[in-house]
Amino acid sequence: MERALSLPHREPLVVVVLGPTASGKTTLALAIARRFRGEIVNCDSVAMYRDFDIGTAKPSAAERAAIPHHLLDCVDPLADVTAGEYARQARQALRDIEQRKNLPIVSGGTGLYLRALLEGLFPGPQRSEEVRDKLRARAEKRGAQHLHRILQRLDSSAASRIHANDVPKVIRAIEVCLAARQPMTELWQQGREPLQGFRILRLGLNPEREVLYARINQRAAKMFDEGLIAETKTLLEKYGEQARPLTSLGYKQALQFLRGELDRESALAAAQQAHRNYAKRQMTWFRREPDVYWLAGLGDDPAIQAESIVRIEQEI
């Protein structure tokens, strides 16, 4: 009697759609979800905050009604969500989606959050509000660049990955360096707990720079035309300047307009430039990601969508 073949068990698949801002990640993730009965897990830090809609380019109400989305509009604008907390919630979402026998699709451009989800983070020192208050006071008195120069001296590698204007991340990095008495970058390599129980397929969007920059400029202009300044004014009145997402791209420039620091044309130009700079930093970060299947185009290109679907079918 012939013995039946014993096929090796394959772990369930997670598809990750990564790439720079305005490259079409949302559109590609939706196309994949429609084809493979997927559910989308957001990996954009600002999109997690409630009420911040126009400047985050969240999926539309119709898109969210058609395809289940997770970790959108789930954080109060006055609260903080760390990469570690994001990873905990996102991993639970992946497990829940897999239990429903659907395809988990992670989509977003926040590189640190994606790394926390897939590779885990180091068990860093606990927060010290005393240290944080002192650093915030320094930032208010001497500016964000001053804090970034401190981080540069303590951990040049971390400083190269964290933008000077991202004051919360700069403060956390300095805090870790001071508490651990060693660079945070060295701690990153210790005690990580990678995502277990899934196979990971990374699909990376890599359009030509000129095409991407044109898209970024168009999208920023559309945000201003669709009411980003009015939305920022409403959010400012509701939450005050302490709302963390008001420091993010687009909202920051709209806030500068409301304060009278920039006229509308200058605010738009500053937002476009900031988004282009961010896209460049994102690609630098994502090129360090392992085993990315790079797609030379935009996520709303039918040919790119078809290529992605073929690649996923090879894995399923």
C-alpha positions as a LaTeX table, in Angstrom:
\begin{tabular}{lrrr}
\hline
Residue & $x$ (\AA) & $y$ (\AA) & $z$ (\AA) \\
\hline
Met1 & 0.00 & 0.00 & 0.00 \\
Glu2 & 1.44 & 3.36 & $-1.01$ \\
Arg3 & 2.05 & 5.89 & 1.75 \\
Ala4 & 0.31 & 9.24 & 1.21 \\
Leu5 & 2.60 & 12.16 & 0.62 \\
Ser6 & 3.01 & 14.37 & 3.66 \\
Leu7 & 3.15 & 17.96 & 2.43 \\
Pro8 & 4.94 & 20.44 & 4.66 \\
His9 & 2.70 & 22.89 & 6.49 \\
Arg10 & 2.92 & 26.41 & 5.11 \\
Glu11 & 2.42 & 29.32 & 7.42 \\
Pro12 & $-0.26$ & 31.82 & 6.38 \\
Leu13 & 0.82 & 34.71 & 4.19 \\
Val14 & 0.97 & 38.41 & 5.07 \\
Val15 & 1.32 & 40.85 & 2.18 \\
Val16 & 3.07 & 44.12 & 2.97 \\
Val17 & 2.60 & 47.05 & 0.57 \\
Leu18 & 5.31 & 49.62 & 1.22 \\
Gly19 & 6.68 & 52.65 & $-0.58$ \\
Pro20 & 6.90 & 56.43 & $-0.44$ \\
Thr21 & 4.01 & 58.81 & 0.09 \\
Ala22 & 1.70 & 59.28 & $-2.92$ \\
Ser23 & 2.99 & 56.15 & $-4.66$ \\
Gly24 & $-0.43$ & 54.47 & $-4.67$ \\
Lys25 & $-0.09$ & 52.06 & $-1.74$ \\
Thr26 & $-3.76$ & 52.38 & $-0.76$ \\
Thr27 & $-4.99$ & 51.71 & $-4.31$ \\
Leu28 & $-2.75$ & 48.67 & $-4.69$ \\
Ala29 & $-3.75$ & 47.29 & $-1.28$ \\
Leu30 & $-7.43$ & 47.65 & $-2.20$ \\
Ala31 & $-6.89$ & 45.85 & $-5.53$ \\
Ile32 & $-5.13$ & 42.98 & $-3.74$ \\
Ala33 & $-7.85$ & 42.81 & $-1.09$ \\
Arg34 & $-10.59$ & 42.58 & $-3.72$ \\
Arg35 & $-8.76$ & 39.81 & $-5.57$ \\
Phe36 & $-7.82$ & 37.68 & $-2.55$ \\
Arg37 & $-10.55$ & 38.44 & 0.02 \\
Gly38 & $-8.19$ & 40.55 & 2.04 \\
Glu39 & $-8.37$ & 42.87 & 5.03 \\
Ile40 & $-6.10$ & 45.91 & 5.29 \\
Val41 & $-4.05$ & 46.84 & 8.35 \\
Asn42 & $-2.99$ & 50.49 & 8.35 \\
Cys43 & 0.71 & 51.23 & 8.88 \\
Asp44 & 0.60 & 55.03 & 8.75 \\
Ser45 & 1.14 & 56.60 & 12.17 \\
Val46 & $-0.89$ & 59.78 & 11.53 \\
Ala47 & $-3.82$ & 57.89 & 9.97 \\
Met48 & $-4.33$ & 56.17 & 13.33 \\
Tyr49 & $-5.60$ & 59.45 & 14.79 \\
Arg50 & $-9.29$ & 60.30 & 14.76 \\
Asp51 & $-10.56$ & 63.41 & 12.96 \\
Phe52 & $-7.38$ & 63.89 & 10.90 \\
Asp53 & $-8.73$ & 62.99 & 7.48 \\
Ile54 & $-7.83$ & 65.28 & 4.56 \\
Gly55 & $-4.13$ & 65.55 & 5.35 \\
Thr56 & $-3.70$ & 61.80 & 5.86 \\
Ala57 & $-5.27$ & 60.65 & 2.56 \\
Lys58 & $-7.18$ & 57.91 & 4.38 \\
Pro59 & $-9.24$ & 55.48 & 2.32 \\
Ser60 & $-12.68$ & 56.86 & 1.45 \\
Ala61 & $-15.82$ & 55.85 & 3.31 \\
Ala62 & $-16.87$ & 53.74 & 0.31 \\
Glu63 & $-13.52$ & 51.96 & 0.20 \\
Arg64 & $-13.64$ & 51.25 & 3.92 \\
Ala65 & $-17.20$ & 49.96 & 3.60 \\
Ala66 & $-16.18$ & 47.58 & 0.81 \\
Ile67 & $-12.96$ & 46.26 & 2.41 \\
Pro68 & $-12.37$ & 45.82 & 6.17 \\
His69 & $-9.69$ & 48.18 & 7.50 \\
His70 & $-7.89$ & 48.07 & 10.84 \\
Leu71 & $-6.00$ & 50.61 & 12.98 \\
Leu72 & $-7.56$ & 53.67 & 11.39 \\
Asp73 & $-9.20$ & 56.40 & 13.53 \\
Cys74 & $-8.37$ & 54.51 & 16.71 \\
Val75 & $-6.20$ & 57.00 & 18.67 \\
Asp76 & $-7.24$ & 60.22 & 20.40 \\
Pro77 & $-5.36$ & 63.22 & 18.94 \\
Leu78 & $-4.12$ & 64.19 & 22.41 \\
Ala79 & $-2.71$ & 60.71 & 23.03 \\
Asp80 & 0.54 & 59.15 & 21.89 \\
Val81 & 0.97 & 55.79 & 20.21 \\
Thr82 & 4.42 & 54.23 & 20.23 \\
Ala83 & 5.83 & 51.89 & 17.61 \\
Gly84 & 5.71 & 49.10 & 20.20 \\
Glu85 & 2.02 & 49.68 & 20.93 \\
Tyr86 & 1.30 & 49.80 & 17.21 \\
Ala87 & 3.09 & 46.48 & 16.73 \\
Arg88 & 1.09 & 44.86 & 19.54 \\
Gln89 & $-2.23$ & 45.96 & 18.07 \\
Ala90 & $-1.25$ & 45.18 & 14.47 \\
Arg91 & $-0.05$ & 41.67 & 15.34 \\
Gln92 & $-3.37$ & 40.98 & 17.02 \\
Ala93 & $-5.17$ & 42.25 & 13.92 \\
Leu94 & $-3.11$ & 39.91 & 11.71 \\
Arg95 & $-4.01$ & 36.94 & 13.89 \\
Asp96 & $-7.70$ & 37.86 & 13.85 \\
Ile97 & $-7.72$ & 38.21 & 10.06 \\
Glu98 & $-5.98$ & 34.86 & 9.64 \\
Gln99 & $-8.55$ & 33.24 & 11.94 \\
Arg100 & $-11.22$ & 34.44 & 9.51 \\
Lys101 & $-9.23$ & 32.81 & 6.69 \\
Asn102 & $-8.77$ & 36.13 & 4.93 \\
Leu103 & $-5.54$ & 37.61 & 3.60 \\
Pro104 & $-3.88$ & 40.18 & 5.88 \\
Ile105 & $-2.50$ & 43.15 & 3.93 \\
Val106 & $-0.33$ & 45.69 & 5.72 \\
Ser107 & $-0.21$ & 49.03 & 3.93 \\
Gly108 & 1.50 & 52.27 & 4.90 \\
Gly109 & 4.62 & 54.36 & 4.86 \\
Thr110 & 5.74 & 54.62 & 8.50 \\
Gly111 & 8.97 & 52.64 & 8.36 \\
Leu112 & 9.57 & 52.40 & 12.11 \\
Tyr113 & 6.09 & 51.03 & 12.73 \\
Leu114 & 6.54 & 48.45 & 9.98 \\
Arg115 & 9.89 & 47.38 & 11.42 \\
Ala116 & 8.33 & 47.08 & 14.88 \\
Leu117 & 5.55 & 44.90 & 13.46 \\
Leu118 & 7.72 & 42.57 & 11.41 \\
Glu119 & 11.01 & 42.47 & 13.32 \\
Gly120 & 10.12 & 43.64 & 16.82 \\
Leu121 & 11.72 & 46.38 & 18.88 \\
Phe122 & 14.31 & 46.33 & 21.60 \\
Pro123 & 13.04 & 46.34 & 25.21 \\
Gly124 & 14.13 & 49.93 & 25.84 \\
Pro125 & 14.27 & 51.69 & 29.20 \\
Gln126 & 11.01 & 52.92 & 30.69 \\
Arg127 & 9.93 & 56.46 & 30.03 \\
Ser128 & 11.04 & 59.23 & 32.34 \\
Glu129 & 8.62 & 62.15 & 32.40 \\
Glu130 & 11.23 & 64.22 & 34.21 \\
Val131 & 13.76 & 63.77 & 31.40 \\
Arg132 & 11.06 & 64.29 & 28.77 \\
Asp133 & 9.86 & 67.53 & 30.35 \\
Lys134 & 13.42 & 68.89 & 30.41 \\
Leu135 & 13.95 & 67.97 & 26.76 \\
Arg136 & 10.62 & 69.48 & 25.71 \\
Ala137 & 11.55 & 72.68 & 27.50 \\
Arg138 & 14.85 & 72.76 & 25.61 \\
Ala139 & 13.06 & 72.22 & 22.32 \\
Glu140 & 10.68 & 75.09 & 23.05 \\
Lys141 & 13.51 & 77.39 & 24.11 \\
Arg142 & 16.22 & 76.50 & 21.58 \\
Gly143 & 14.37 & 74.71 & 18.79 \\
Ala144 & 14.05 & 71.18 & 17.41 \\
Gln145 & 17.43 & 71.37 & 15.67 \\
His146 & 19.13 & 71.79 & 19.06 \\
Leu147 & 17.70 & 68.48 & 20.30 \\
His148 & 18.65 & 66.78 & 17.06 \\
Arg149 & 22.26 & 67.92 & 17.49 \\
Ile150 & 22.27 & 66.36 & 20.98 \\
Leu151 & 21.06 & 63.09 & 19.48 \\
Gln152 & 23.70 & 63.37 & 16.76 \\
Arg153 & 26.39 & 63.39 & 19.46 \\
Leu154 & 24.82 & 60.50 & 21.39 \\
Asp155 & 23.83 & 58.28 & 18.47 \\
Ser156 & 24.63 & 59.51 & 14.96 \\
Ser157 & 22.99 & 56.48 & 13.35 \\
Ala158 & 19.66 & 57.11 & 15.10 \\
Ala159 & 19.91 & 60.81 & 14.26 \\
Ser160 & 20.28 & 59.98 & 10.57 \\
Arg161 & 17.02 & 58.00 & 10.68 \\
Ile162 & 14.90 & 60.44 & 12.69 \\
His163 & 13.99 & 63.81 & 11.21 \\
Ala164 & 14.85 & 66.83 & 13.34 \\
Asn165 & 11.23 & 68.03 & 13.28 \\
Asp166 & 9.95 & 64.74 & 14.73 \\
Val167 & 10.49 & 65.99 & 18.28 \\
Pro168 & 8.72 & 63.09 & 20.10 \\
Lys169 & 10.96 & 60.48 & 18.42 \\
Val170 & 14.09 & 62.60 & 18.99 \\
Ile171 & 13.20 & 62.96 & 22.67 \\
Arg172 & 12.61 & 59.22 & 23.03 \\
Ala173 & 15.93 & 58.42 & 21.35 \\
Ile174 & 17.84 & 60.81 & 23.63 \\
Glu175 & 16.01 & 59.44 & 26.66 \\
Val176 & 16.98 & 55.87 & 25.73 \\
Cys177 & 20.63 & 56.82 & 25.16 \\
Leu178 & 20.84 & 58.57 & 28.51 \\
Ala179 & 19.07 & 55.82 & 30.47 \\
Ala180 & 20.90 & 52.91 & 28.84 \\
Arg181 & 24.27 & 54.70 & 28.71 \\
Gln182 & 24.77 & 53.47 & 25.16 \\
Pro183 & 23.49 & 54.37 & 21.69 \\
Met184 & 19.89 & 53.40 & 21.00 \\
Thr185 & 21.02 & 51.86 & 17.70 \\
Glu186 & 23.02 & 49.24 & 19.62 \\
Leu187 & 19.96 & 48.41 & 21.73 \\
Trp188 & 17.89 & 47.93 & 18.57 \\
Gln189 & 19.88 & 44.78 & 17.90 \\
Gln190 & 19.13 & 43.25 & 21.29 \\
Gly191 & 16.16 & 41.19 & 22.37 \\
Arg192 & 13.96 & 41.67 & 19.34 \\
Glu193 & 10.96 & 39.41 & 18.86 \\
Pro194 & 10.15 & 39.08 & 15.14 \\
Leu195 & 6.63 & 38.36 & 13.94 \\
Gln196 & 5.99 & 34.61 & 14.25 \\
Gly197 & 3.55 & 32.33 & 12.48 \\
Phe198 & 3.39 & 34.11 & 9.12 \\
Arg199 & 5.24 & 34.20 & 5.82 \\
Ile200 & 5.90 & 37.76 & 4.72 \\
Leu201 & 5.75 & 39.03 & 1.14 \\
Arg202 & 6.94 & 42.62 & 0.82 \\
Leu203 & 5.76 & 44.47 & $-2.28$ \\
Gly204 & 7.57 & 47.78 & $-2.72$ \\
Leu205 & 6.43 & 50.60 & $-4.99$ \\
Asn206 & 9.35 & 52.37 & $-6.64$ \\
Pro207 & 8.10 & 54.84 & $-9.27$ \\
Glu208 & 10.41 & 57.17 & $-11.16$ \\
Arg209 & 11.31 & 60.14 & $-8.99$ \\
Glu210 & 9.99 & 62.79 & $-11.41$ \\
Val211 & 6.65 & 60.98 & $-11.67$ \\
Leu212 & 6.42 & 60.57 & $-7.91$ \\
Tyr213 & 7.28 & 64.21 & $-7.20$ \\
Ala214 & 4.63 & 65.37 & $-9.67$ \\
Arg215 & 2.08 & 63.18 & $-7.88$ \\
Ile216 & 3.16 & 64.53 & $-4.50$ \\
Asn217 & 2.73 & 68.11 & $-5.70$ \\
Gln218 & $-0.70$ & 67.34 & $-7.15$ \\
Arg219 & $-1.88$ & 65.56 & $-4.02$ \\
Ala220 & $-0.76$ & 68.34 & $-1.70$ \\
Ala221 & $-2.55$ & 70.89 & $-3.89$ \\
Lys222 & $-5.68$ & 68.72 & $-3.83$ \\
Met223 & $-5.56$ & 68.56 & $-0.01$ \\
Phe224 & $-5.45$ & 72.35 & 0.19 \\
Asp225 & $-8.25$ & 72.66 & $-2.38$ \\
Glu226 & $-10.42$ & 70.14 & $-0.50$ \\
Gly227 & $-10.22$ & 72.04 & 2.78 \\
Leu228 & $-7.04$ & 71.13 & 4.65 \\
Ile229 & $-6.78$ & 74.62 & 6.13 \\
Ala230 & $-10.41$ & 74.57 & 7.32 \\
Glu231 & $-9.93$ & 71.09 & 8.79 \\
Thr232 & $-6.78$ & 72.22 & 10.59 \\
Lys233 & $-8.64$ & 75.23 & 12.02 \\
Thr234 & $-11.41$ & 72.95 & 13.32 \\
Leu235 & $-8.90$ & 70.54 & 14.85 \\
Leu236 & $-7.00$ & 73.40 & 16.46 \\
Glu237 & $-10.18$ & 74.73 & 18.04 \\
Lys238 & $-11.21$ & 71.24 & 19.22 \\
Tyr239 & $-7.90$ & 69.92 & 20.54 \\
Gly240 & $-5.48$ & 72.84 & 20.78 \\
Glu241 & $-1.89$ & 72.88 & 19.61 \\
Gln242 & $-1.10$ & 69.88 & 21.83 \\
Ala243 & $-2.69$ & 67.55 & 19.28 \\
Arg244 & 0.28 & 65.52 & 18.08 \\
Pro245 & $-0.76$ & 65.12 & 14.42 \\
Leu246 & $-0.75$ & 68.91 & 13.95 \\
Thr247 & 3.04 & 68.65 & 13.64 \\
Ser248 & 2.75 & 66.23 & 10.70 \\
Leu249 & 3.20 & 67.11 & 7.03 \\
Gly250 & 0.47 & 69.28 & 5.57 \\
Tyr251 & $-1.10$ & 70.11 & 8.91 \\
Lys252 & 2.06 & 71.85 & 10.03 \\
Gln253 & 2.06 & 74.12 & 6.98 \\
Ala254 & $-1.69$ & 74.77 & 7.26 \\
Leu255 & $-1.11$ & 75.76 & 10.88 \\
Gln256 & 1.63 & 78.15 & 9.78 \\
Phe257 & $-0.90$ & 79.76 & 7.43 \\
Leu258 & $-3.47$ & 80.10 & 10.22 \\
Arg259 & $-0.86$ & 81.77 & 12.42 \\
Gly260 & $-0.06$ & 84.25 & 9.67 \\
Glu261 & 3.49 & 82.94 & 9.25 \\
Leu262 & 2.92 & 81.94 & 5.60 \\
Asp263 & 0.49 & 82.96 & 2.89 \\
Arg264 & $-1.53$ & 80.20 & 1.21 \\
Glu265 & 0.78 & 79.86 & $-1.79$ \\
Ser266 & 3.88 & 79.62 & 0.43 \\
Ala267 & 2.17 & 77.16 & 2.77 \\
Leu268 & 1.30 & 74.90 & $-0.17$ \\
Ala269 & 4.83 & 75.13 & $-1.59$ \\
Ala270 & 6.28 & 74.30 & 1.84 \\
Ala271 & 3.94 & 71.30 & 2.18 \\
Gln272 & 4.91 & 70.03 & $-1.26$ \\
Gln273 & 8.61 & 70.36 & $-0.47$ \\
Ala274 & 8.19 & 68.66 & 2.91 \\
His275 & 6.34 & 65.74 & 1.31 \\
Arg276 & 9.03 & 65.35 & $-1.35$ \\
Asn277 & 11.73 & 65.33 & 1.32 \\
Tyr278 & 9.75 & 62.76 & 3.29 \\
Ala279 & 9.41 & 60.51 & 0.24 \\
Lys280 & 13.16 & 60.57 & $-0.18$ \\
Arg281 & 13.70 & 59.56 & 3.47 \\
Gln282 & 11.09 & 56.81 & 3.14 \\
Met283 & 12.87 & 55.25 & 0.17 \\
Thr284 & 16.19 & 55.38 & 2.02 \\
Trp285 & 14.53 & 53.53 & 4.90 \\
Phe286 & 12.63 & 50.98 & 2.80 \\
Arg287 & 15.68 & 50.05 & 0.75 \\
Arg288 & 17.03 & 48.56 & 3.97 \\
Glu289 & 14.03 & 46.24 & 4.23 \\
Pro290 & 14.93 & 42.62 & 3.40 \\
Asp291 & 13.50 & 40.64 & 0.50 \\
Val292 & 11.37 & 43.37 & $-1.05$ \\
Tyr293 & 9.82 & 42.58 & $-4.43$ \\
Trp294 & 10.16 & 45.99 & $-6.06$ \\
Leu295 & 7.54 & 47.22 & $-8.52$ \\
Ala296 & 8.73 & 49.92 & $-10.94$ \\
Gly297 & 5.62 & 52.06 & $-10.99$ \\
Leu298 & 2.59 & 53.42 & $-9.15$ \\
Gly299 & 0.04 & 51.37 & $-7.29$ \\
Asp300 & $-2.89$ & 52.54 & $-9.41$ \\
Asp301 & $-1.25$ & 51.31 & $-12.62$ \\
Pro302 & $-3.18$ & 48.20 & $-13.81$ \\
Ala303 & 0.09 & 46.60 & $-14.97$ \\
Ile304 & 1.62 & 47.02 & $-11.50$ \\
Gln305 & $-1.52$ & 45.58 & $-9.91$ \\
Ala306 & $-1.43$ & 42.60 & $-12.28$ \\
Glu307 & 2.25 & 41.98 & $-11.53$ \\
Ser308 & 1.50 & 42.10 & $-7.79$ \\
Ile309 & $-1.35$ & 39.62 & $-8.11$ \\
Val310 & 0.85 & 37.19 & $-10.08$ \\
Arg311 & 3.54 & 37.46 & $-7.39$ \\
Ile312 & 1.03 & 36.76 & $-4.61$ \\
Glu313 & $-0.43$ & 33.79 & $-6.50$ \\
Gln314 & 3.06 & 32.29 & $-6.58$ \\
Glu315 & 3.13 & 32.43 & $-2.78$ \\
Ile316 & $-0.37$ & 31.17 & $-1.99$ \\
\hline
\end{tabular}
